[in-house]
């Protein structure tokens, strides 16, 4: 099964092998709270018009970020602390993660815009209790089952997590824009029947 | 059932309820800038036949790096320009542009009760008009351009009541910083902040925009202020608004948007702004700030202090700065420039100081008042309008270790340049600091309380 975001040239596959909906891979431990999107990708890399090729800049605004990424070459899951992705709305943060092969970010909380951007780019934002993060940061790799909504560390417990039932569909089929494109007739008819005059 | 301002606006725009507490929300206006629009515009061109839901609802503005600084940014601007022309979309381009959150309201594109989306987190600025104005990613903005809608989880609503009247040199910027400090850097996450309280009545639209601008720094979905006579006066006679009876009919409808007495809120916060002093940030998020007379707190985050090269107990006024910046979507409107000019009049800056008006219209208004002479006589650089150094893209990027006092909104690590350090403050405090070469308040220079000059 593929989580290709429409139009993205980078495949966002949700498989660590043959199993559908499974993200299995190495952990990139980002042991800090409040990682803002300026740290994920600084503004001077926002000068392109495409969504691809940004992986080389991932975490380049974070102290020690490039070294951290370089020392975890096979990682596909970020584990971090609260309020990940705060600040700027730049979807480049999600694009740079996807381009580098990341399929999930595990954190106690996310900033709203990044949370939406992640779903729209084949990256599952997995929310777990803050108390579980210490153990996950030290795990070499994790197995996340997006269908069953479970997360397993080697030798660790199996954690259950919630996904937004609608946005979860965006991960698996078509994506956000395809969904909205299908809603256009409903939106048109709502607009025609609108009571409040349009501004 | 009594309703909040947010509920009224939300309910008038829900096209359809969706699973998971989500809703399909109609978008009245899309504001599109050159950094985050091209990707979605290309996507719609490649996969959806270049068909937009309603180009008349879109306003395009080249704002972040304008004019372009290099080939890449030139391509971004050209793409927006060509796309706008192709679809008949209004474009504000080099010469009559500015920061999108300044240009959109000044051109009359924002009004009470509307929904608005833009691929920029500081879109919450426009909630000052009683609009539901949302910063979104490029894909979500593209969805609004393609289908006229956003998918949104219904946010909770927090009422933040501001009591008292600003004095002691405090400004709307100081309230904005105070709110982030009170709520915390993520304390607003999941909420729309609905501002209320008698302090609002005394705030101009410029000040209300400054206040709403920083709601995102507490993680809030957006902020909203109920429209009143100040709002209607701002919009009356403005371009892109109707004249005469047609406008007054709109005003009558807008009056019904006010929050009902007894409306229920998911959270209530009260702040007395009467005793507020100018605020300055010392750390690496906007919630890490303190009154200018104070010190770096004892319990300050260690990583923030290391980045900022500060220690607990350090008096804020003793911190020397290398650069000063007055501008950004937070504080670049005419009243901000007047406040800064009042401090700089007849004085000289002692560090490189950049003054960047929020729009070319603001620039011209400032020049008609002679403010450009005040700034340049003081030795500051008076630039064209742009997002400028706020996000470290152009026009004043900091060197590693350099310290800037800034009227902008973010002091994140590397925000204004790799390794650069940012202290957030009001325009008047930035101006006073530029003169003294360290964090300073206008009263140290004997400048009259700001509220006398800011409005």
Interface residues (C-beta under 8 A of the other chain):
Chain A: X5 X6 X7 X32 X34 X36 X38 X39 X42 X43 X44 X46 X47 X48 X49 X50 X51 X61 X62 X63 X82 X83 X86 X87 X88 X89 X90 X91 X94 X109 X111 X112 X113 X116 X117 X120 X121 X164 X165 X166 X167 X176 X177 X179 X180 X181 X183 X184 X186 X187 X190 X191 X194 X195 X196 X197 X198 X199
Chain B: X12 X15 X16 X18 X19 X20 X22 X24 X26 X28 X29 X35 X36 X38 X39 X42 X43 X44 X46 X47 X48 X53 X64 X65 X70 X72 X73 X75 X76 X79 X111 X113 X114 X119 X120 X121 X135 X136 X137 X138 X139 X140 X142 X143 X146 X147 X148 X149 X151 X153 X185 X186 X189 X190 X216 X219 X221 X253 X285 X303 X307 X391 X392 X393 X397 X410 X412 X413 X414 X415 X418
